[in-house]
Amino acid sequence: MAPNQQYSNLVPPFIAERQVIDVPVYEELKQQELNSRIPTNTTTSTFNIQQNPINNDVDWERLFPSTGTESNPNVIRVTGGGLNIPS
């Protein structure tokens, strides 16, 4: 064989079709998860952590409502930053 035929037995690589992946928006995923866990017609309260910082268990007891039940939960939407839960 001549030197210019050194690749004559190679098979060309397989070329896969372009794949399209639909990545849902985070807000949509979050809302779907909340909808699956929180009963319909549950009242939701909004709590702004910047306006009401929680530094200890006394603040927690004063600012948050009592706990609900599985069928009637107290749902609180925290805005303005993260929530630190005191031990």
PyMOL Python script that loads the backbone (N, CA, C, O; Angstrom):
from pymol import cmd

cmd.read_pdbstr("""\
ATOM      1  N   MET A   1       0.821  -1.180   0.000  1.00  0.00           N
ATOM      2  CA  MET A   1       0.000   0.000   0.000  1.00  0.00           C
ATOM      3  C   MET A   1       0.863   1.240   0.000  1.00  0.00           C
ATOM      4  O   MET A   1       1.931   1.294   0.611  1.00  0.00           O
ATOM      5  N   ALA A   2       0.379   2.197  -0.683  1.00  0.00           N
ATOM      6  CA  ALA A   2       1.099   3.466  -0.758  1.00  0.00           C
ATOM      7  C   ALA A   2       0.854   4.261   0.510  1.00  0.00           C
ATOM      8  O   ALA A   2      -0.195   4.101   1.133  1.00  0.00           O
ATOM      9  N   PRO A   3       1.784   5.113   0.911  1.00  0.00           N
ATOM     10  CA  PRO A   3       1.640   5.890   2.134  1.00  0.00           C
ATOM     11  C   PRO A   3       0.405   6.800   2.148  1.00  0.00           C
ATOM     12  O   PRO A   3      -0.089   7.136   3.224  1.00  0.00           O
ATOM     13  N   ASN A   4      -0.097   7.204   0.987  1.00  0.00           N
ATOM     14  CA  ASN A   4      -1.254   8.107   0.993  1.00  0.00           C
ATOM     15  C   ASN A   4      -2.569   7.370   1.244  1.00  0.00           C
ATOM     16  O   ASN A   4      -3.620   8.008   1.290  1.00  0.00           O
ATOM     17  N   GLN A   5      -2.542   6.043   1.408  1.00  0.00           N
ATOM     18  CA  GLN A   5      -3.732   5.237   1.688  1.00  0.00           C
ATOM     19  C   GLN A   5      -3.777   4.755   3.135  1.00  0.00           C
ATOM     20  O   GLN A   5      -4.499   3.802   3.427  1.00  0.00           O
ATOM     21  N   GLN A   6      -3.048   5.362   4.033  1.00  0.00           N
ATOM     22  CA  GLN A   6      -2.948   4.860   5.408  1.00  0.00           C
ATOM     23  C   GLN A   6      -4.260   4.944   6.194  1.00  0.00           C
ATOM     24  O   GLN A   6      -4.402   4.238   7.193  1.00  0.00           O
ATOM     25  N   TYR A   7      -5.221   5.774   5.788  1.00  0.00           N
ATOM     26  CA  TYR A   7      -6.495   5.905   6.507  1.00  0.00           C
ATOM     27  C   TYR A   7      -7.662   5.295   5.724  1.00  0.00           C
ATOM     28  O   TYR A   7      -8.815   5.592   6.037  1.00  0.00           O
ATOM     29  N   SER A   8      -7.416   4.492   4.766  1.00  0.00           N
ATOM     30  CA  SER A   8      -8.465   3.972   3.892  1.00  0.00           C
ATOM     31  C   SER A   8      -9.429   3.018   4.600  1.00  0.00           C
ATOM     32  O   SER A   8     -10.558   2.862   4.135  1.00  0.00           O
ATOM     33  N   ASN A   9      -9.038   2.377   5.696  1.00  0.00           N
ATOM     34  CA  ASN A   9      -9.910   1.432   6.403  1.00  0.00           C
ATOM     35  C   ASN A   9     -10.686   2.056   7.564  1.00  0.00           C
ATOM     36  O   ASN A   9     -11.417   1.351   8.260  1.00  0.00           O
ATOM     37  N   LEU A  10     -10.542   3.348   7.783  1.00  0.00           N
ATOM     38  CA  LEU A  10     -11.234   3.995   8.895  1.00  0.00           C
ATOM     39  C   LEU A  10     -12.693   4.287   8.531  1.00  0.00           C
ATOM     40  O   LEU A  10     -13.013   4.624   7.391  1.00  0.00           O
ATOM     41  N   VAL A  11     -13.563   4.147   9.529  1.00  0.00           N
ATOM     42  CA  VAL A  11     -14.982   4.445   9.354  1.00  0.00           C
ATOM     43  C   VAL A  11     -15.214   5.876   9.867  1.00  0.00           C
ATOM     44  O   VAL A  11     -14.690   6.244  10.919  1.00  0.00           O
ATOM     45  N   PRO A  12     -15.983   6.670   9.144  1.00  0.00           N
ATOM     46  CA  PRO A  12     -16.216   8.039   9.621  1.00  0.00           C
ATOM     47  C   PRO A  12     -17.020   8.025  10.928  1.00  0.00           C
ATOM     48  O   PRO A  12     -17.798   7.101  11.164  1.00  0.00           O
ATOM     49  N   PRO A  13     -16.839   9.023  11.759  1.00  0.00           N
ATOM     50  CA  PRO A  13     -17.538   9.044  13.050  1.00  0.00           C
ATOM     51  C   PRO A  13     -19.048   9.226  12.867  1.00  0.00           C
ATOM     52  O   PRO A  13     -19.507   9.828  11.896  1.00  0.00           O
ATOM     53  N   PHE A  14     -19.804   8.689  13.829  1.00  0.00           N
ATOM     54  CA  PHE A  14     -21.258   8.838  13.825  1.00  0.00           C
ATOM     55  C   PHE A  14     -21.593  10.270  14.222  1.00  0.00           C
ATOM     56  O   PHE A  14     -21.032  10.795  15.183  1.00  0.00           O
ATOM     57  N   ILE A  15     -22.486  10.891  13.502  1.00  0.00           N
ATOM     58  CA  ILE A  15     -22.911  12.254  13.819  1.00  0.00           C
ATOM     59  C   ILE A  15     -24.353  12.188  14.292  1.00  0.00           C
ATOM     60  O   ILE A  15     -25.260  11.855  13.529  1.00  0.00           O
ATOM     61  N   ALA A  16     -24.545  12.507  15.545  1.00  0.00           N
ATOM     62  CA  ALA A  16     -25.885  12.456  16.139  1.00  0.00           C
ATOM     63  C   ALA A  16     -26.665  13.706  15.772  1.00  0.00           C
ATOM     64  O   ALA A  16     -26.102  14.777  15.544  1.00  0.00           O
ATOM     65  N   GLU A  17     -27.983  13.534  15.723  1.00  0.00           N
ATOM     66  CA  GLU A  17     -28.834  14.677  15.452  1.00  0.00           C
ATOM     67  C   GLU A  17     -28.773  15.643  16.629  1.00  0.00           C
ATOM     68  O   GLU A  17     -28.517  15.238  17.763  1.00  0.00           O
ATOM     69  N   ARG A  18     -29.009  16.915  16.352  1.00  0.00           N
ATOM     70  CA  ARG A  18     -29.014  17.930  17.394  1.00  0.00           C
ATOM     71  C   ARG A  18     -30.182  17.662  18.345  1.00  0.00           C
ATOM     72  O   ARG A  18     -31.315  17.449  17.914  1.00  0.00           O
ATOM     73  N   GLN A  19     -29.889  17.678  19.617  1.00  0.00           N
ATOM     74  CA  GLN A  19     -30.898  17.441  20.641  1.00  0.00           C
ATOM     75  C   GLN A  19     -31.389  18.779  21.197  1.00  0.00           C
ATOM     76  O   GLN A  19     -30.586  19.674  21.458  1.00  0.00           O
ATOM     77  N   VAL A  20     -32.678  18.912  21.374  1.00  0.00           N
ATOM     78  CA  VAL A  20     -33.253  20.113  21.961  1.00  0.00           C
ATOM     79  C   VAL A  20     -33.803  19.742  23.335  1.00  0.00           C
ATOM     80  O   VAL A  20     -34.629  18.838  23.464  1.00  0.00           O
ATOM     81  N   ILE A  21     -33.341  20.440  24.338  1.00  0.00           N
ATOM     82  CA  ILE A  21     -33.755  20.159  25.704  1.00  0.00           C
ATOM     83  C   ILE A  21     -34.497  21.377  26.226  1.00  0.00           C
ATOM     84  O   ILE A  21     -33.983  22.494  26.178  1.00  0.00           O
ATOM     85  N   ASP A  22     -35.703  21.160  26.723  1.00  0.00           N
ATOM     86  CA  ASP A  22     -36.513  22.230  27.273  1.00  0.00           C
ATOM     87  C   ASP A  22     -36.266  22.292  28.775  1.00  0.00           C
ATOM     88  O   ASP A  22     -36.669  21.392  29.512  1.00  0.00           O
ATOM     89  N   VAL A  23     -35.613  23.341  29.222  1.00  0.00           N
ATOM     90  CA  VAL A  23     -35.323  23.509  30.642  1.00  0.00           C
ATOM     91  C   VAL A  23     -36.354  24.481  31.212  1.00  0.00           C
ATOM     92  O   VAL A  23     -36.386  25.646  30.816  1.00  0.00           O
ATOM     93  N   PRO A  24     -37.200  24.014  32.142  1.00  0.00           N
ATOM     94  CA  PRO A  24     -38.228  24.890  32.693  1.00  0.00           C
ATOM     95  C   PRO A  24     -37.625  26.034  33.500  1.00  0.00           C
ATOM     96  O   PRO A  24     -36.529  25.919  34.048  1.00  0.00           O
ATOM     97  N   VAL A  25     -38.346  27.113  33.559  1.00  0.00           N
ATOM     98  CA  VAL A  25     -37.935  28.270  34.347  1.00  0.00           C
ATOM     99  C   VAL A  25     -38.070  27.911  35.832  1.00  0.00           C
ATOM    100  O   VAL A  25     -39.027  27.246  36.230  1.00  0.00           O
ATOM    101  N   TYR A  26     -37.117  28.349  36.636  1.00  0.00           N
ATOM    102  CA  TYR A  26     -37.112  28.030  38.062  1.00  0.00           C
ATOM    103  C   TYR A  26     -38.435  28.398  38.735  1.00  0.00           C
ATOM    104  O   TYR A  26     -38.982  27.606  39.502  1.00  0.00           O
ATOM    105  N   GLU A  27     -38.946  29.591  38.454  1.00  0.00           N
ATOM    106  CA  GLU A  27     -40.197  30.038  39.085  1.00  0.00           C
ATOM    107  C   GLU A  27     -41.346  29.085  38.779  1.00  0.00           C
ATOM    108  O   GLU A  27     -42.185  28.826  39.642  1.00  0.00           O
ATOM    109  N   GLU A  28     -41.388  28.558  37.547  1.00  0.00           N
ATOM    110  CA  GLU A  28     -42.446  27.614  37.182  1.00  0.00           C
ATOM    111  C   GLU A  28     -42.307  26.317  37.969  1.00  0.00           C
ATOM    112  O   GLU A  28     -43.296  25.784  38.471  1.00  0.00           O
ATOM    113  N   LEU A  29     -41.087  25.810  38.076  1.00  0.00           N
ATOM    114  CA  LEU A  29     -40.844  24.584  38.852  1.00  0.00           C
ATOM    115  C   LEU A  29     -41.214  24.782  40.316  1.00  0.00           C
ATOM    116  O   LEU A  29     -41.849  23.925  40.929  1.00  0.00           O
ATOM    117  N   LYS A  30     -40.810  25.914  40.862  1.00  0.00           N
ATOM    118  CA  LYS A  30     -41.104  26.198  42.262  1.00  0.00           C
ATOM    119  C   LYS A  30     -42.615  26.256  42.488  1.00  0.00           C
ATOM    120  O   LYS A  30     -43.122  25.691  43.457  1.00  0.00           O
ATOM    121  N   GLN A  31     -43.333  26.940  41.593  1.00  0.00           N
ATOM    122  CA  GLN A  31     -44.776  27.060  41.758  1.00  0.00           C
ATOM    123  C   GLN A  31     -45.469  25.707  41.622  1.00  0.00           C
ATOM    124  O   GLN A  31     -46.418  25.424  42.353  1.00  0.00           O
ATOM    125  N   GLN A  32     -45.008  24.873  40.699  1.00  0.00           N
ATOM    126  CA  GLN A  32     -45.577  23.531  40.546  1.00  0.00           C
ATOM    127  C   GLN A  32     -45.389  22.721  41.824  1.00  0.00           C
ATOM    128  O   GLN A  32     -46.304  22.024  42.264  1.00  0.00           O
ATOM    129  N   GLU A  33     -44.207  22.814  42.413  1.00  0.00           N
ATOM    130  CA  GLU A  33     -43.921  22.066  43.644  1.00  0.00           C
ATOM    131  C   GLU A  33     -44.783  22.581  44.795  1.00  0.00           C
ATOM    132  O   GLU A  33     -45.330  21.791  45.565  1.00  0.00           O
ATOM    133  N   LEU A  34     -44.906  23.911  44.914  1.00  0.00           N
ATOM    134  CA  LEU A  34     -45.746  24.477  45.968  1.00  0.00           C
ATOM    135  C   LEU A  34     -47.202  24.058  45.781  1.00  0.00           C
ATOM    136  O   LEU A  34     -47.881  23.712  46.748  1.00  0.00           O
ATOM    137  N   ASN A  35     -47.681  24.089  44.539  1.00  0.00           N
ATOM    138  CA  ASN A  35     -49.061  23.701  44.261  1.00  0.00           C
ATOM    139  C   ASN A  35     -49.323  22.240  44.639  1.00  0.00           C
ATOM    140  O   ASN A  35     -50.424  21.896  45.070  1.00  0.00           O
ATOM    141  N   SER A  36     -48.316  21.388  44.476  1.00  0.00           N
ATOM    142  CA  SER A  36     -48.498  19.974  44.801  1.00  0.00           C
ATOM    143  C   SER A  36     -48.475  19.716  46.309  1.00  0.00           C
ATOM    144  O   SER A  36     -48.972  18.687  46.766  1.00  0.00           O
ATOM    145  N   ARG A  37     -47.904  20.640  47.083  1.00  0.00           N
ATOM    146  CA  ARG A  37     -47.758  20.423  48.526  1.00  0.00           C
ATOM    147  C   ARG A  37     -48.730  21.227  49.389  1.00  0.00           C
ATOM    148  O   ARG A  37     -49.032  20.831  50.515  1.00  0.00           O
ATOM    149  N   ILE A  38     -49.216  22.343  48.870  1.00  0.00           N
ATOM    150  CA  ILE A  38     -50.075  23.219  49.663  1.00  0.00           C
ATOM    151  C   ILE A  38     -51.518  23.056  49.195  1.00  0.00           C
ATOM    152  O   ILE A  38     -51.799  23.207  48.006  1.00  0.00           O
ATOM    153  N   PRO A  39     -52.436  22.751  50.111  1.00  0.00           N
ATOM    154  CA  PRO A  39     -53.832  22.579  49.718  1.00  0.00           C
ATOM    155  C   PRO A  39     -54.401  23.833  49.041  1.00  0.00           C
ATOM    156  O   PRO A  39     -53.977  24.953  49.325  1.00  0.00           O
ATOM    157  N   THR A  40     -55.365  23.621  48.145  1.00  0.00           N
ATOM    158  CA  THR A  40     -56.033  24.720  47.452  1.00  0.00           C
ATOM    159  C   THR A  40     -56.740  25.615  48.461  1.00  0.00           C
ATOM    160  O   THR A  40     -57.240  25.145  49.483  1.00  0.00           O
ATOM    161  N   ASN A  41     -56.775  26.906  48.162  1.00  0.00           N
ATOM    162  CA  ASN A  41     -57.440  27.930  48.996  1.00  0.00           C
ATOM    163  C   ASN A  41     -56.759  28.154  50.342  1.00  0.00           C
ATOM    164  O   ASN A  41     -57.394  28.657  51.268  1.00  0.00           O
ATOM    165  N   THR A  42     -55.504  27.799  50.472  1.00  0.00           N
ATOM    166  CA  THR A  42     -54.759  28.068  51.699  1.00  0.00           C
ATOM    167  C   THR A  42     -54.320  29.531  51.687  1.00  0.00           C
ATOM    168  O   THR A  42     -53.811  30.023  50.680  1.00  0.00           O
ATOM    169  N   THR A  43     -54.516  30.216  52.794  1.00  0.00           N
ATOM    170  CA  THR A  43     -54.106  31.612  52.900  1.00  0.00           C
ATOM    171  C   THR A  43     -52.589  31.676  53.037  1.00  0.00           C
ATOM    172  O   THR A  43     -51.981  30.900  53.775  1.00  0.00           O
ATOM    173  N   THR A  44     -51.995  32.617  52.311  1.00  0.00           N
ATOM    174  CA  THR A  44     -50.550  32.799  52.355  1.00  0.00           C
ATOM    175  C   THR A  44     -50.231  34.183  52.904  1.00  0.00           C
ATOM    176  O   THR A  44     -50.788  35.178  52.439  1.00  0.00           O
ATOM    177  N   SER A  45     -49.343  34.254  53.885  1.00  0.00           N
ATOM    178  CA  SER A  45     -48.881  35.532  54.435  1.00  0.00           C
ATOM    179  C   SER A  45     -47.510  35.827  53.857  1.00  0.00           C
ATOM    180  O   SER A  45     -46.737  34.913  53.568  1.00  0.00           O
ATOM    181  N   THR A  46     -47.210  37.111  53.688  1.00  0.00           N
ATOM    182  CA  THR A  46     -45.888  37.520  53.208  1.00  0.00           C
ATOM    183  C   THR A  46     -45.122  38.143  54.363  1.00  0.00           C
ATOM    184  O   THR A  46     -45.660  38.952  55.120  1.00  0.00           O
ATOM    185  N   PHE A  47     -43.850  37.750  54.490  1.00  0.00           N
ATOM    186  CA  PHE A  47     -42.998  38.230  55.568  1.00  0.00           C
ATOM    187  C   PHE A  47     -41.716  38.779  54.964  1.00  0.00           C
ATOM    188  O   PHE A  47     -40.982  38.054  54.293  1.00  0.00           O
ATOM    189  N   ASN A  48     -41.443  40.075  55.202  1.00  0.00           N
ATOM    190  CA  ASN A  48     -40.225  40.700  54.689  1.00  0.00           C
ATOM    191  C   ASN A  48     -39.162  40.655  55.782  1.00  0.00           C
ATOM    192  O   ASN A  48     -39.275  41.342  56.797  1.00  0.00           O
ATOM    193  N   ILE A  49     -38.141  39.852  55.570  1.00  0.00           N
ATOM    194  CA  ILE A  49     -37.106  39.626  56.580  1.00  0.00           C
ATOM    195  C   ILE A  49     -36.260  40.879  56.812  1.00  0.00           C
ATOM    196  O   ILE A  49     -35.699  41.050  57.894  1.00  0.00           O
ATOM    197  N   GLN A  50     -36.161  41.767  55.798  1.00  0.00           N
ATOM    198  CA  GLN A  50     -35.394  43.004  55.997  1.00  0.00           C
ATOM    199  C   GLN A  50     -36.122  43.959  56.935  1.00  0.00           C
ATOM    200  O   GLN A  50     -35.484  44.693  57.689  1.00  0.00           O
ATOM    201  N   GLN A  51     -37.441  43.955  56.896  1.00  0.00           N
ATOM    202  CA  GLN A  51     -38.217  44.834  57.768  1.00  0.00           C
ATOM    203  C   GLN A  51     -38.408  44.243  59.160  1.00  0.00           C
ATOM    204  O   GLN A  51     -38.640  44.979  60.119  1.00  0.00           O
ATOM    205  N   ASN A  52     -38.315  42.926  59.276  1.00  0.00           N
ATOM    206  CA  ASN A  52     -38.538  42.240  60.551  1.00  0.00           C
ATOM    207  C   ASN A  52     -37.448  41.210  60.794  1.00  0.00           C
ATOM    208  O   ASN A  52     -37.709  40.011  60.692  1.00  0.00           O
ATOM    209  N   PRO A  53     -36.237  41.642  61.112  1.00  0.00           N
ATOM    210  CA  PRO A  53     -35.170  40.646  61.310  1.00  0.00           C
ATOM    211  C   PRO A  53     -35.462  39.728  62.503  1.00  0.00           C
ATOM    212  O   PRO A  53     -36.035  40.143  63.511  1.00  0.00           O
ATOM    213  N   ILE A  54     -35.056  38.496  62.353  1.00  0.00           N
ATOM    214  CA  ILE A  54     -35.233  37.513  63.420  1.00  0.00           C
ATOM    215  C   ILE A  54     -33.844  37.168  63.945  1.00  0.00           C
ATOM    216  O   ILE A  54     -33.015  36.601  63.233  1.00  0.00           O
ATOM    217  N   ASN A  55     -33.614  37.516  65.184  1.00  0.00           N
ATOM    218  CA  ASN A  55     -32.301  37.293  65.782  1.00  0.00           C
ATOM    219  C   ASN A  55     -32.295  36.219  66.857  1.00  0.00           C
ATOM    220  O   ASN A  55     -31.234  35.710  67.218  1.00  0.00           O
ATOM    221  N   ASN A  56     -33.461  35.871  67.370  1.00  0.00           N
ATOM    222  CA  ASN A  56     -33.525  34.877  68.439  1.00  0.00           C
ATOM    223  C   ASN A  56     -34.908  34.248  68.475  1.00  0.00           C
ATOM    224  O   ASN A  56     -35.787  34.619  67.696  1.00  0.00           O
ATOM    225  N   ASP A  57     -35.098  33.297  69.380  1.00  0.00           N
ATOM    226  CA  ASP A  57     -36.373  32.585  69.447  1.00  0.00           C
ATOM    227  C   ASP A  57     -37.529  33.483  69.875  1.00  0.00           C
ATOM    228  O   ASP A  57     -38.673  33.209  69.515  1.00  0.00           O
ATOM    229  N   VAL A  58     -37.266  34.549  70.634  1.00  0.00           N
ATOM    230  CA  VAL A  58     -38.319  35.480  71.044  1.00  0.00           C
ATOM    231  C   VAL A  58     -38.863  36.207  69.813  1.00  0.00           C
ATOM    232  O   VAL A  58     -40.075  36.361  69.666  1.00  0.00           O
ATOM    233  N   ASP A  59     -37.955  36.658  68.921  1.00  0.00           N
ATOM    234  CA  ASP A  59     -38.380  37.289  67.671  1.00  0.00           C
ATOM    235  C   ASP A  59     -39.199  36.319  66.836  1.00  0.00           C
ATOM    236  O   ASP A  59     -40.220  36.692  66.258  1.00  0.00           O
ATOM    237  N   TRP A  60     -38.747  35.078  66.777  1.00  0.00           N
ATOM    238  CA  TRP A  60     -39.460  34.053  65.993  1.00  0.00           C
ATOM    239  C   TRP A  60     -40.890  33.895  66.512  1.00  0.00           C
ATOM    240  O   TRP A  60     -41.839  33.940  65.729  1.00  0.00           O
ATOM    241  N   GLU A  61     -41.051  33.711  67.814  1.00  0.00           N
ATOM    242  CA  GLU A  61     -42.375  33.526  68.408  1.00  0.00           C
ATOM    243  C   GLU A  61     -43.256  34.762  68.214  1.00  0.00           C
ATOM    244  O   GLU A  61     -44.463  34.633  68.004  1.00  0.00           O
ATOM    245  N   ARG A  62     -42.670  35.943  68.281  1.00  0.00           N
ATOM    246  CA  ARG A  62     -43.423  37.189  68.172  1.00  0.00           C
ATOM    247  C   ARG A  62     -43.871  37.452  66.734  1.00  0.00           C
ATOM    248  O   ARG A  62     -44.972  37.956  66.514  1.00  0.00           O
ATOM    249  N   LEU A  63     -43.025  37.116  65.752  1.00  0.00           N
ATOM    250  CA  LEU A  63     -43.290  37.508  64.368  1.00  0.00           C
ATOM    251  C   LEU A  63     -44.011  36.453  63.539  1.00  0.00           C
ATOM    252  O   LEU A  63     -44.682  36.787  62.563  1.00  0.00           O
ATOM    253  N   PHE A  64     -43.880  35.195  63.913  1.00  0.00           N
ATOM    254  CA  PHE A  64     -44.493  34.140  63.113  1.00  0.00           C
ATOM    255  C   PHE A  64     -45.741  33.592  63.787  1.00  0.00           C
ATOM    256  O   PHE A  64     -45.800  33.490  65.012  1.00  0.00           O
ATOM    257  N   PRO A  65     -46.755  33.236  62.969  1.00  0.00           N
ATOM    258  CA  PRO A  65     -47.965  32.648  63.552  1.00  0.00           C
ATOM    259  C   PRO A  65     -47.693  31.225  64.029  1.00  0.00           C
ATOM    260  O   PRO A  65     -46.676  30.617  63.696  1.00  0.00           O
ATOM    261  N   SER A  66     -48.627  30.720  64.810  1.00  0.00           N
ATOM    262  CA  SER A  66     -48.477  29.346  65.290  1.00  0.00           C
ATOM    263  C   SER A  66     -48.501  28.386  64.102  1.00  0.00           C
ATOM    264  O   SER A  66     -48.959  28.733  63.013  1.00  0.00           O
ATOM    265  N   THR A  67     -48.007  27.197  64.329  1.00  0.00           N
ATOM    266  CA  THR A  67     -47.950  26.215  63.245  1.00  0.00           C
ATOM    267  C   THR A  67     -49.341  25.764  62.853  1.00  0.00           C
ATOM    268  O   THR A  67     -50.263  25.784  63.669  1.00  0.00           O
ATOM    269  N   GLY A  68     -49.489  25.364  61.623  1.00  0.00           N
ATOM    270  CA  GLY A  68     -50.759  24.850  61.135  1.00  0.00           C
ATOM    271  C   GLY A  68     -50.752  23.339  61.172  1.00  0.00           C
ATOM    272  O   GLY A  68     -49.957  22.716  61.875  1.00  0.00           O
ATOM    273  N   THR A  69     -51.655  22.765  60.401  1.00  0.00           N
ATOM    274  CA  THR A  69     -51.730  21.317  60.288  1.00  0.00           C
ATOM    275  C   THR A  69     -51.473  20.935  58.836  1.00  0.00           C
ATOM    276  O   THR A  69     -51.347  21.806  57.976  1.00  0.00           O
ATOM    277  N   GLU A  70     -51.397  19.658  58.565  1.00  0.00           N
ATOM    278  CA  GLU A  70     -51.156  19.210  57.195  1.00  0.00           C
ATOM    279  C   GLU A  70     -52.301  19.612  56.268  1.00  0.00           C
ATOM    280  O   GLU A  70     -52.065  19.974  55.115  1.00  0.00           O
ATOM    281  N   SER A  71     -53.524  19.554  56.755  1.00  0.00           N
ATOM    282  CA  SER A  71     -54.665  19.909  55.914  1.00  0.00           C
ATOM    283  C   SER A  71     -54.971  21.405  55.933  1.00  0.00           C
ATOM    284  O   SER A  71     -55.675  21.902  55.054  1.00  0.00           O
ATOM    285  N   ASN A  72     -54.448  22.130  56.931  1.00  0.00           N
ATOM    286  CA  ASN A  72     -54.665  23.566  57.036  1.00  0.00           C
ATOM    287  C   ASN A  72     -53.369  24.248  57.486  1.00  0.00           C
ATOM    288  O   ASN A  72     -53.274  24.722  58.618  1.00  0.00           O
ATOM    289  N   PRO A  73     -52.377  24.294  56.598  1.00  0.00           N
ATOM    290  CA  PRO A  73     -51.075  24.833  56.995  1.00  0.00           C
ATOM    291  C   PRO A  73     -51.070  26.361  57.058  1.00  0.00           C
ATOM    292  O   PRO A  73     -51.894  27.022  56.425  1.00  0.00           O
ATOM    293  N   ASN A  74     -50.143  26.902  57.819  1.00  0.00           N
ATOM    294  CA  ASN A  74     -49.848  28.329  57.785  1.00  0.00           C
ATOM    295  C   ASN A  74     -48.706  28.491  56.790  1.00  0.00           C
ATOM    296  O   ASN A  74     -47.595  28.028  57.046  1.00  0.00           O
ATOM    297  N   VAL A  75     -48.964  29.139  55.667  1.00  0.00           N
ATOM    298  CA  VAL A  75     -47.959  29.302  54.621  1.00  0.00           C
ATOM    299  C   VAL A  75     -47.448  30.730  54.676  1.00  0.00           C
ATOM    300  O   VAL A  75     -48.227  31.681  54.628  1.00  0.00           O
ATOM    301  N   ILE A  76     -46.128  30.875  54.777  1.00  0.00           N
ATOM    302  CA  ILE A  76     -45.512  32.188  54.867  1.00  0.00           C
ATOM    303  C   ILE A  76     -44.493  32.319  53.751  1.00  0.00           C
ATOM    304  O   ILE A  76     -43.583  31.499  53.632  1.00  0.00           O
ATOM    305  N   ARG A  77     -44.644  33.345  52.940  1.00  0.00           N
ATOM    306  CA  ARG A  77     -43.710  33.630  51.842  1.00  0.00           C
ATOM    307  C   ARG A  77     -42.703  34.631  52.370  1.00  0.00           C
ATOM    308  O   ARG A  77     -43.073  35.749  52.729  1.00  0.00           O
ATOM    309  N   VAL A  78     -41.430  34.248  52.424  1.00  0.00           N
ATOM    310  CA  VAL A  78     -40.368  35.097  52.944  1.00  0.00           C
ATOM    311  C   VAL A  78     -39.759  35.876  51.784  1.00  0.00           C
ATOM    312  O   VAL A  78     -39.334  35.283  50.792  1.00  0.00           O
ATOM    313  N   THR A  79     -39.715  37.208  51.905  1.00  0.00           N
ATOM    314  CA  THR A  79     -39.102  38.079  50.904  1.00  0.00           C
ATOM    315  C   THR A  79     -38.001  38.899  51.566  1.00  0.00           C
ATOM    316  O   THR A  79     -37.894  38.938  52.792  1.00  0.00           O
ATOM    317  N   GLY A  80     -37.189  39.549  50.748  1.00  0.00           N
ATOM    318  CA  GLY A  80     -36.168  40.453  51.274  1.00  0.00           C
ATOM    319  C   GLY A  80     -34.903  39.782  51.743  1.00  0.00           C
ATOM    320  O   GLY A  80     -34.101  40.408  52.436  1.00  0.00           O
ATOM    321  N   GLY A  81     -34.693  38.517  51.388  1.00  0.00           N
ATOM    322  CA  GLY A  81     -33.464  37.840  51.786  1.00  0.00           C
ATOM    323  C   GLY A  81     -33.747  36.476  52.366  1.00  0.00           C
ATOM    324  O   GLY A  81     -34.876  35.988  52.322  1.00  0.00           O
ATOM    325  N   GLY A  82     -32.717  35.867  52.909  1.00  0.00           N
ATOM    326  CA  GLY A  82     -32.849  34.526  53.478  1.00  0.00           C
ATOM    327  C   GLY A  82     -33.406  34.592  54.895  1.00  0.00           C
ATOM    328  O   GLY A  82     -33.413  35.647  55.528  1.00  0.00           O
ATOM    329  N   LEU A  83     -33.858  33.480  55.363  1.00  0.00           N
ATOM    330  CA  LEU A  83     -34.442  33.377  56.697  1.00  0.00           C
ATOM    331  C   LEU A  83     -33.543  32.512  57.552  1.00  0.00           C
ATOM    332  O   LEU A  83     -33.291  31.353  57.222  1.00  0.00           O
ATOM    333  N   ASN A  84     -33.057  33.068  58.651  1.00  0.00           N
ATOM    334  CA  ASN A  84     -32.268  32.310  59.626  1.00  0.00           C
ATOM    335  C   ASN A  84     -33.184  31.869  60.742  1.00  0.00           C
ATOM    336  O   ASN A  84     -33.789  32.701  61.418  1.00  0.00           O
ATOM    337  N   ILE A  85     -33.294  30.580  60.940  1.00  0.00           N
ATOM    338  CA  ILE A  85     -34.166  30.040  61.978  1.00  0.00           C
ATOM    339  C   ILE A  85     -33.307  29.763  63.212  1.00  0.00           C
ATOM    340  O   ILE A  85     -32.384  28.951  63.152  1.00  0.00           O
ATOM    341  N   PRO A  86     -33.603  30.432  64.329  1.00  0.00           N
ATOM    342  CA  PRO A  86     -32.789  30.219  65.530  1.00  0.00           C
ATOM    343  C   PRO A  86     -33.009  28.822  66.103  1.00  0.00           C
ATOM    344  O   PRO A  86     -34.085  28.240  65.964  1.00  0.00           O
ATOM    345  N   SER A  87     -31.974  28.298  66.749  1.00  0.00           N
ATOM    346  CA  SER A  87     -32.101  26.961  67.325  1.00  0.00           C
ATOM    347  C   SER A  87     -32.915  26.996  68.595  1.00  0.00           C
ATOM    348  O   SER A  87     -33.127  25.958  69.222  1.00  0.00           O
TER     349      SER A  87
END
""", "prot")
cmd.dss("prot")
cmd.show_as("cartoon", "prot")
cmd.util.cbc("prot")
cmd.orient("prot")
